[in-house]
């Protein structure tokens, strides 16, 4: 089964190419992407060995163009209040972005502590949050070694593909 990072790279490659449809199958897992005018769809099905019952199904939508990451409403939200102060200093900060549309969770369960908070040190493979999509809980890794400077979304908030979740000061 492909990892989230591999799926993210496939989405980027299909998005940047001129192809309209992409399909990939390996060991019972199948990914099929179709690119329409404004949306790329990713579907992944992992079947049990006898292929009688599908274990999981995930559909992720992503903007076709990389430049406009957030919708206008998202930029007018409370995050817009901190954007002017952060934009001047975030040039040297790494943004951890959501690889899919889903619900952001900062802890593995409601009664557990958050994976990270501002000031937390992370490595490339540190889990920083979970994004739930279609009842699948996807662990998101930091991808960079450094220190969490800011958490840009609230627990339980819906997030879009490519939406910044964290600002990290790289080491």
N, C-alpha and C positions, 0 to 999 in steps of 0.2 A: 504494500500500500504506500502511496506517495505521502511525503511529509508536506505540511503546510507551506514551507519555504519553496519546495519544488513546484507545488501548485501555483504559488504566487509568481514564480519565474515563468511558468507556462502561460499564465494569464498575460504577463507583460509581453512575452514574445508574440503571442497571437495578436494582442492589441496593436503592436507596432508593425505587424506584417500586413500584407494585402489579402491574406486568406480570410474567408468568411466562416469556415467551419473546420474544426480540428477534433480528432478522436484518437484516444490512446487506451490500450487495454493490456494489462499485465497481471497474471496470477489471479484472475477473478475480479480484479478492480478495473473499472472503466471510467475514463474521464472523457466527456464530450463537451466541447465549447463551440458555441455558435455566436458569431458577431453580427449584431444588428446595427441600426443607425447609431444608437446611443448606449447600448448595453451589451456586455459579454456575459454569457451564461456558462456556468461550470456545473457539471453534474457528475457526481461520483457515487458509484454503487459498489459495495463490497459484499460478495455473495459467500454463503457458507459453502463448504467443500462440495456438497452434492448439488449445489445451485438450485435447490428447491425454494429456499426462503432468503430474501435479501436482508442482510443484517443492518445496513445503514444506507441512507440516501441523503445527499446534501446538494442543495442548489444555492449557488452563490452568484450574486450579480455584481458587476463592476462597471464603472464608467469606461467608455471606449476611449476617451481622451484623458491623458494623464494630467494636463494642466489644471482644469477646474476640478479640484478634489472635493470641495464641500459645496453643498447647496447654499443659495443665498440665505435661507432661513438659518442654517447652521452657523454662518458667520455673524448673524445678528443676535445670536443667543448670548447668554452671560459670558461665554468664552471670549466674545468680542471686547469685553471690558478689559481683559488682561492682555489682549493682542498687541496694542501699541507699545506697552512696556516691554513685552517679551520679544517683539520683532527686532528691536535694536540690538538686543543681546543674544538672540538665538541663532545668529549667523554661524557661530562656532559650535552649536549644539546639534546633536543627532536626534532626529525625530523617529520614534518607534511608531509605525502606522499600522492600522488594522488591515489584515490581509483579506478581509471579507466583511460582508454586511452581517450584523448580528447584535447581540446584547453583551455589553462589557461588564465583566465581573472582576473585582480586584482581589478576591480570595477564592479558595477552592470550594468553600461552603459558607453559608450565612453565618455560622457560629465560629468560623476560623478567622485568624488574622489576615491582613492584606499581604500579598506576595511582596510588594515593595511600597515604600512611602518616600517622600522627598528626603534626600540625604542617604538613601540606601545605595550600597555599592552593588553593581551587577557585573557579570561576565557575559560573554557572547551567548552561552547556553542557559543563562538564568531565566526561569519563567517569571514574567512580570504581571501577567493577567490571563484571563480566560475570555474568549469570545464565543458565545453560544450561537450556533446557526442550525436551524432545523433539528433541535434536540441533541445536537452533537456539541460537546464542549472541547474547544480547541485551545490548547495552551500556546500562548504567544511568548516567544523568547526575545531577549534584549537585542541580540545580533551585534552588540558592541560592548566593550569593557568600559565601565565608567561609573558615574554617580547620577542617580535620578534627581533632576532639578525640579521638575514640575509634572503633576498628573493633570492632563488636559480634559479628562472626562470624568463623570461621576459614576459610582457603582450603580449598575442596573440600567444605564443609559444605552439607547440604541446608537450604534456606530455604523458608518458607511465604509465601503472599501476605500483604502488610501487615507482615511481620516487619521490625523496625528493623535496618539494616545498619551505619549510621554515625551518629555524632553530630557535628554541624557547628555551630561558633560563628559565627553570621551577622555580616557586617560592616555 
